[in-house]
Amino acid sequence: MAKKKRSFEPQTISEVLGELIDQKNIKVGITKVRVEQAWKTTMGASVSQYTQEVNFRGSTLFVNLNSAPLREELSYGKEKILRHLNEALGAEIISKIVLR
């Protein structure tokens, strides 16, 4: 990573935090957390209690469920779930959902 030349100009806190968040590793981590939170809030408490793990890699959301009937039911509405999750995130972040 190329080092930036130090700037001794005063910056606001929002500018400093914006530069910090724009770093790739931090941005990826924040996106993962936002996707996991979006799953919980969008799907509600009833689905969240059967959710074992939510993992986001690349643009694919992997969801481990411990209920086969729920997994089957959710598989019929993947496109609708995908649309609602992306609306909650405010961008087209997720392109595919894999239910396991």
Backbone bond lengths (Angstrom), bond angles and torsions (degrees), N, CA, C in turn:
res aa  C-N    CA-C-N  psi(-1)  N-CA   C-N-CA  omega(-1)  CA-C   N-CA-C  phi
1 M - - - 1.430 - - 1.524 108.10 -
2 A 1.309 115.64 127.67 1.449 121.01 -178.96 1.526 109.70 -73.35
3 K 1.314 115.26 135.27 1.455 119.51 -179.84 1.523 109.27 -81.50
4 K 1.325 114.28 137.99 1.451 119.70 176.65 1.517 108.75 -81.91
5 K 1.310 114.88 149.42 1.449 119.46 175.26 1.522 107.96 -69.51
6 R 1.287 116.16 135.17 1.458 120.36 -177.49 1.520 110.17 -63.07
7 S 1.298 113.08 138.57 1.453 120.02 177.91 1.524 108.22 -115.31
8 F 1.290 115.19 127.22 1.448 119.37 -179.51 1.524 111.57 -99.61
9 E 1.318 115.10 16.29 1.454 120.05 176.36 1.526 108.54 -78.68
10 P 1.299 118.30 140.78 1.461 119.80 177.73 1.534 110.14 -65.65
11 Q 1.338 115.59 140.78 1.455 121.36 179.46 1.521 109.06 -128.06
12 T 1.301 114.89 151.10 1.459 118.77 175.87 1.526 108.53 -77.89
13 I 1.308 115.95 162.53 1.466 120.85 179.46 1.524 110.18 -62.18
14 S 1.334 117.64 -38.28 1.467 120.07 -179.62 1.525 111.49 -64.72
15 E 1.324 118.10 -34.67 1.461 120.82 176.82 1.526 111.25 -67.42
16 V 1.315 116.39 -43.18 1.461 121.18 -179.83 1.525 110.01 -65.11
17 L 1.336 117.30 -46.16 1.460 120.45 178.75 1.521 111.48 -65.07
18 G 1.320 117.17 -36.78 1.464 120.91 177.59 1.519 111.71 -61.52
19 E 1.326 116.77 -42.56 1.468 120.79 177.39 1.525 111.08 -65.47
20 L 1.314 116.26 -39.25 1.457 120.98 179.86 1.530 110.94 -65.83
21 I 1.317 117.48 -44.94 1.466 121.85 -178.47 1.526 111.23 -68.68
22 D 1.319 118.08 -28.92 1.458 120.55 -179.16 1.523 113.21 -70.68
23 Q 1.320 118.29 -9.83 1.456 120.09 175.64 1.515 108.19 -66.77
24 K 1.334 117.04 138.59 1.465 122.79 -170.74 1.524 113.92 -56.23
25 N 1.313 118.80 -49.63 1.460 121.45 -176.67 1.524 112.27 -61.04
26 I 1.297 117.00 -41.85 1.451 120.81 -179.33 1.521 110.43 -70.88
27 K 1.323 116.75 -39.51 1.460 121.09 -179.06 1.529 110.93 -63.54
28 V 1.332 117.14 -40.59 1.468 121.72 178.97 1.520 110.01 -64.26
29 G 1.315 117.34 -44.03 1.463 121.81 179.62 1.524 112.24 -63.81
30 I 1.306 116.73 -41.52 1.464 120.69 178.86 1.521 110.16 -65.91
31 T 1.323 117.40 -39.61 1.466 121.08 178.10 1.524 110.96 -62.76
32 K 1.336 117.39 -42.26 1.469 120.68 178.20 1.522 111.17 -60.02
33 V 1.308 117.17 -44.79 1.460 121.28 -179.52 1.524 110.43 -65.53
34 R 1.326 117.29 -41.52 1.466 120.88 179.18 1.524 111.25 -63.30
35 V 1.347 117.59 -39.33 1.459 121.43 179.76 1.528 110.08 -66.77
36 E 1.323 117.57 -43.32 1.466 121.11 178.53 1.533 110.87 -61.87
37 Q 1.316 117.29 -42.34 1.457 120.65 178.52 1.526 111.19 -66.83
38 A 1.328 116.80 -38.35 1.461 120.77 178.55 1.524 110.70 -63.23
39 W 1.341 117.76 -38.15 1.464 121.23 177.94 1.538 109.52 -61.32
40 K 1.325 116.08 -48.28 1.464 120.05 -177.42 1.523 111.98 -63.51
41 T 1.309 117.64 -44.80 1.466 119.95 -177.41 1.527 111.95 -74.91
42 T 1.319 117.97 -38.04 1.459 121.15 -178.44 1.522 111.82 -71.33
43 M 1.317 117.08 -41.95 1.465 120.68 -175.82 1.525 112.34 -83.86
44 G 1.305 118.18 -20.86 1.454 121.09 176.53 1.521 113.39 87.34
45 A 1.316 114.69 174.06 1.469 121.26 -174.91 1.520 112.53 -68.73
46 S 1.337 117.31 -33.53 1.460 119.49 -176.64 1.529 112.19 -66.14
47 V 1.326 117.30 -39.03 1.470 120.36 177.65 1.519 110.11 -79.60
48 S 1.313 117.46 -35.48 1.467 121.15 -179.18 1.521 112.48 -61.87
49 Q 1.327 117.65 -31.26 1.462 118.97 -179.88 1.525 112.15 -70.07
50 Y 1.330 117.64 -21.71 1.465 121.47 176.97 1.529 112.11 -97.54
51 T 1.313 117.39 -0.06 1.462 122.39 -179.78 1.525 109.30 -88.11
52 Q 1.333 116.21 119.84 1.461 120.25 178.05 1.521 111.45 -86.28
53 E 1.328 116.15 -44.54 1.463 119.81 -175.15 1.519 109.82 -150.95
54 V 1.324 115.89 141.08 1.459 123.15 174.18 1.521 106.07 -123.04
55 N 1.338 116.11 121.44 1.453 120.83 -176.72 1.521 108.29 -131.17
56 F 1.321 116.91 133.17 1.462 122.25 -178.88 1.516 109.30 -118.00
57 R 1.336 116.80 117.44 1.466 121.99 178.79 1.521 109.22 -130.43
58 G 1.329 115.19 130.02 1.459 119.49 -177.94 1.513 108.93 64.80
59 S 1.324 116.74 -113.20 1.460 121.21 174.68 1.528 110.84 -124.27
60 T 1.341 116.49 18.29 1.459 122.32 -177.45 1.526 110.17 -110.66
61 L 1.319 115.55 133.92 1.460 122.16 177.59 1.521 108.57 -101.88
62 F 1.330 116.55 120.84 1.462 123.04 177.96 1.522 107.72 -104.73
63 V 1.339 116.09 124.85 1.461 120.95 -178.29 1.520 108.55 -124.61
64 N 1.332 116.46 120.69 1.467 122.01 175.78 1.517 108.29 -95.06
65 L 1.327 115.38 122.84 1.464 121.25 179.43 1.518 108.91 -116.25
66 N 1.325 117.16 146.27 1.455 119.55 179.44 1.531 112.32 -101.97
67 S 1.331 117.11 19.52 1.459 122.56 177.63 1.527 109.04 -131.84
68 A 1.326 115.88 111.49 1.466 120.43 -179.68 1.531 112.46 -62.98
69 P 1.326 119.83 -42.89 1.465 118.88 178.14 1.537 112.80 -61.85
70 L 1.332 116.90 -38.96 1.461 120.29 177.96 1.526 110.31 -65.90
71 R 1.322 116.77 -42.51 1.465 121.55 178.47 1.533 109.98 -57.56
72 E 1.333 116.29 -44.63 1.459 121.25 179.91 1.523 111.29 -64.68
73 E 1.315 116.28 -42.85 1.465 120.71 -179.93 1.527 111.23 -64.79
74 L 1.321 116.98 -43.17 1.460 120.67 -179.93 1.526 111.78 -68.44
75 S 1.329 117.63 -29.10 1.467 120.42 -178.75 1.527 111.47 -63.97
76 Y 1.342 117.23 -26.93 1.467 120.07 178.31 1.520 112.18 -72.39
77 G 1.316 117.40 -24.36 1.461 120.97 -177.59 1.509 114.45 -112.32
78 K 1.339 117.77 28.66 1.473 120.48 -175.98 1.526 112.59 -58.35
79 E 1.320 117.13 -42.32 1.473 120.01 -177.53 1.531 111.15 -64.18
80 K 1.329 116.20 -41.04 1.458 120.36 179.09 1.534 110.41 -66.86
81 I 1.329 116.30 -42.40 1.467 120.85 177.86 1.525 109.89 -61.70
82 L 1.328 116.57 -44.12 1.461 122.20 179.38 1.526 110.55 -59.43
83 R 1.312 116.31 -45.14 1.466 120.98 179.77 1.532 110.75 -62.98
84 H 1.335 118.01 -44.16 1.465 121.30 -179.74 1.530 111.96 -66.29
85 L 1.330 117.03 -39.17 1.464 119.83 178.71 1.524 111.07 -65.09
86 N 1.326 117.27 -44.67 1.464 120.13 179.37 1.525 111.50 -65.46
87 E 1.334 117.14 -34.21 1.470 119.70 175.48 1.525 110.17 -65.45
88 A 1.328 116.75 -40.98 1.466 120.54 178.98 1.522 111.62 -64.97
89 L 1.330 116.22 -33.40 1.468 120.58 179.84 1.526 112.19 -82.16
90 G 1.320 117.59 -19.01 1.453 121.06 178.60 1.513 114.17 82.85
91 A 1.335 117.87 10.02 1.466 121.59 179.96 1.523 108.80 -161.77
92 E 1.308 116.24 162.57 1.468 121.75 177.60 1.534 108.72 -82.31
93 I 1.308 116.49 76.85 1.458 121.92 -177.43 1.520 111.16 -90.34
94 I 1.329 116.73 -40.83 1.460 122.39 -177.29 1.516 109.28 -97.18
95 S 1.328 117.26 130.25 1.463 120.35 177.90 1.523 112.98 -111.18
96 K 1.338 116.82 -17.10 1.458 120.65 -176.85 1.517 109.73 -152.00
97 I 1.343 115.97 144.18 1.460 121.71 176.70 1.527 107.65 -120.11
98 V 1.334 116.05 130.19 1.460 122.13 176.43 1.522 107.24 -117.02
99 L 1.337 115.30 118.11 1.466 121.15 178.55 1.514 108.51 -98.39
100 R 1.332 116.44 126.12 1.455 120.78 -179.72 1.498 110.32 -119.78
